[in-house]
Amino acid sequence: MSNIQDKVVMITGASSGIGEATAKELSSKSAKLVLAARREDRLKKLQEEIQNNGGQAIYKVTDVTSHEQMEELAEYALKEFGKIDVLINNAGVMPHSFLYKKKIDDWNKMIDVNIKGVLYGIAAVLPSMRERKEGHIINVSSVAGHVVGAGSTVYAGTKFAVRAISEGLRKEEYGNDIRTTIISPGAVHTELTNSITDMDLKPGIDEIYKGAIEADSIARAIAFAIEQPSDVAVNEMIIRPTQQER
Ligand SMILES: NC(=O)c1ccc[n+]([C@@H]2O[C@H](COP(=O)([O-])OP(=O)(O)OC[C@H]3O[C@@H](n4cnc5c(N)ncnc54)[C@H](OP(=O)(O)O)[C@@H]3O)[C@@H](O)[C@H]2O)c1
């Protein structure tokens, strides 16, 4: 029996890209999925696809920037499935821009979704995981959580923060048998670059994304971390396209 079978996995940002691909990958290994994002039509379509393929999935429209909504999501998962084995804090936004352009709304959005969303996710699942002395929290950072580029300053700041939060969480909770994993993808074909409005940056980004890999590559890495025996914690993985230099 796979170590993924029957695990209850809650995924934020499940309506597209890496979250959606991960839901499909884990469903193929018989996980029970709790899908969250803001776009209900996408969540419903994914749930139907999973169910039509014999899998189990529920969804709840959730904005990760709302602490209350994240708590309600966890409560819904516990009510429907009785436990949460894995949280994948995947929701994220990347409206890159140069600092001098003062796109303050975009900075706030990145801080709210990429940092606070991750913290609210952790807050929502930690009590029940601590009670069971079992659990796994997977936080999606980025190569930008390791390397800062001009124009990616605020995004990189949020992704460095995700790694810092994950390492602090690991140190606080290893004694409770709660595993932590940081996933740092390089360029992946998803909808992530759609939010970039700084046209001075677009050509450079398009160049980097020419060699981008598909989201299922990241989904397989996440599945690998989950399927290890419970005494093995895969704490960190960087998955770049072979063609990516930085
Ligand atoms: N693609 C890459 O090259 C790459 C590289 C490194 C790291 N990453 C990271 O991978 C993660 C997934 O991104 P992706 O590439 O799959 O991009 P994506 O296709 O744009 O997916 C982002 C997901 O986040 C969700 N989301 C955004 N704001 C949200 C909010 N306030 N509340 C709830 N959900 C929200 C979106 O759903 P709704 O709009 O429906 O809410 C969507 O499902 C992100 O953390 C990103 O930073 C991606």
The ligand as an SDF file (V2000), in Angstrom:
LIG
                    3D

 48 52  0  0  0  0  0  0  0  0999 V2000
    5.1250   28.6430  -12.0570 N   0  0  0  0  0  0  0  0  0  0  0  0
    6.3470   28.8880  -11.6330 C   0  0  0  0  0  0  0  0  0  0  0  0
    7.2590   29.1270  -12.4380 O   0  0  0  0  0  0  0  0  0  0  0  0
    6.6640   28.8640  -10.1640 C   0  0  0  0  0  0  0  0  0  0  0  0
    8.0030   28.8980   -9.7750 C   0  0  0  0  0  0  0  0  0  0  0  0
    8.3190   28.9110   -8.4330 C   0  0  0  0  0  0  0  0  0  0  0  0
    7.3160   28.8740   -7.4770 C   0  0  0  0  0  0  0  0  0  0  0  0
    6.0170   28.8620   -7.8780 N   0  0  0  0  0  0  0  0  0  0  0  0
    4.9880   28.8690   -6.8380 C   0  0  0  0  0  0  0  0  0  0  0  0
    4.0760   27.8180   -7.0700 O   0  0  0  0  0  0  0  0  0  0  0  0
    2.8320   28.1230   -6.4530 C   0  0  0  0  0  0  0  0  0  0  0  0
    1.7020   27.8090   -7.4160 C   0  0  0  0  0  0  0  0  0  0  0  0
    1.7530   28.7040   -8.5040 O   0  0  0  0  0  0  0  0  0  0  0  0
    1.4970   28.2560  -10.0180 P   0  0  0  0  0  0  0  0  0  0  0  0
    2.7630   28.4060  -10.7420 O   0  0  0  0  0  0  0  0  0  0  0  0
    0.7780   26.9800  -10.0760 O   0  0  0  0  0  0  0  0  0  0  0  0
    0.5800   29.4870  -10.5300 O   0  0  0  0  0  0  0  0  0  0  0  0
   -0.9610   29.6040  -10.8690 P   0  0  0  0  0  0  0  0  0  0  0  0
   -1.3450   28.6670  -11.9490 O   0  0  0  0  0  0  0  0  0  0  0  0
   -1.1930   31.0690  -11.0890 O   0  0  0  0  0  0  0  0  0  0  0  0
   -1.6550   29.1430   -9.5220 O   0  0  0  0  0  0  0  0  0  0  0  0
   -1.7320   29.9630   -8.3940 C   0  0  0  0  0  0  0  0  0  0  0  0
   -2.8540   29.4500   -7.5200 C   0  0  0  0  0  0  0  0  0  0  0  0
   -2.9410   30.2920   -6.3570 O   0  0  0  0  0  0  0  0  0  0  0  0
   -4.2920   30.5910   -6.1360 C   0  0  0  0  0  0  0  0  0  0  0  0
   -4.4390   31.8470   -5.4080 N   0  0  0  0  0  0  0  0  0  0  0  0
   -3.9410   33.0700   -5.7070 C   0  0  0  0  0  0  0  0  0  0  0  0
   -4.3470   33.9750   -4.7960 N   0  0  0  0  0  0  0  0  0  0  0  0
   -5.1220   33.3040   -3.9060 C   0  0  0  0  0  0  0  0  0  0  0  0
   -5.8410   33.6900   -2.7610 C   0  0  0  0  0  0  0  0  0  0  0  0
   -5.8550   34.9620   -2.3210 N   0  0  0  0  0  0  0  0  0  0  0  0
   -6.5420   32.7380   -2.0830 N   0  0  0  0  0  0  0  0  0  0  0  0
   -6.5490   31.4600   -2.5130 C   0  0  0  0  0  0  0  0  0  0  0  0
   -5.8780   31.0410   -3.6010 N   0  0  0  0  0  0  0  0  0  0  0  0
   -5.1760   31.9610   -4.2920 C   0  0  0  0  0  0  0  0  0  0  0  0
   -4.9340   30.6500   -7.5140 C   0  0  0  0  0  0  0  0  0  0  0  0
   -6.3210   30.3520   -7.4190 O   0  0  0  0  0  0  0  0  0  0  0  0
   -7.5250   31.3900   -7.5110 P   0  0  0  0  0  0  0  0  0  0  0  0
   -7.1010   32.5090   -8.4090 O   0  0  0  0  0  0  0  0  0  0  0  0
   -8.6510   30.5720   -8.0530 O   0  0  0  0  0  0  0  0  0  0  0  0
   -7.7660   31.8100   -6.0930 O   0  0  0  0  0  0  0  0  0  0  0  0
   -4.2010   29.5040   -8.2150 C   0  0  0  0  0  0  0  0  0  0  0  0
   -4.8680   28.3040   -7.9800 O   0  0  0  0  0  0  0  0  0  0  0  0
    2.9180   29.5980   -6.0320 C   0  0  0  0  0  0  0  0  0  0  0  0
    3.1860   29.6810   -4.6540 O   0  0  0  0  0  0  0  0  0  0  0  0
    4.1080   30.1120   -6.8220 C   0  0  0  0  0  0  0  0  0  0  0  0
    4.7280   31.2160   -6.1970 O   0  0  0  0  0  0  0  0  0  0  0  0
    5.6690   28.8270   -9.1890 C   0  0  0  0  0  0  0  0  0  0  0  0
  1  2  1  0
  2  3  2  0
  2  4  1  0
  4  5  1  0
  4 48  2  0
  5  6  2  0
  6  7  1  0
  7  8  2  0
  8  9  1  0
  8 48  1  0
  9 10  1  0
  9 46  1  0
 10 11  1  0
 11 12  1  0
 11 44  1  0
 12 13  1  0
 13 14  1  0
 14 15  2  0
 14 16  1  0
 14 17  1  0
 17 18  1  0
 18 19  2  0
 18 20  1  0
 18 21  1  0
 21 22  1  0
 22 23  1  0
 23 24  1  0
 23 42  1  0
 24 25  1  0
 25 26  1  0
 25 36  1  0
 26 27  1  0
 26 35  1  0
 27 28  2  0
 28 29  1  0
 29 30  1  0
 29 35  2  0
 30 31  1  0
 30 32  2  0
 32 33  1  0
 33 34  2  0
 34 35  1  0
 36 37  1  0
 36 42  1  0
 37 38  1  0
 38 39  2  0
 38 40  1  0
 38 41  1  0
 42 43  1  0
 44 45  1  0
 44 46  1  0
 46 47  1  0
M  CHG  2   8   1  16  -1
M  END
$$$$
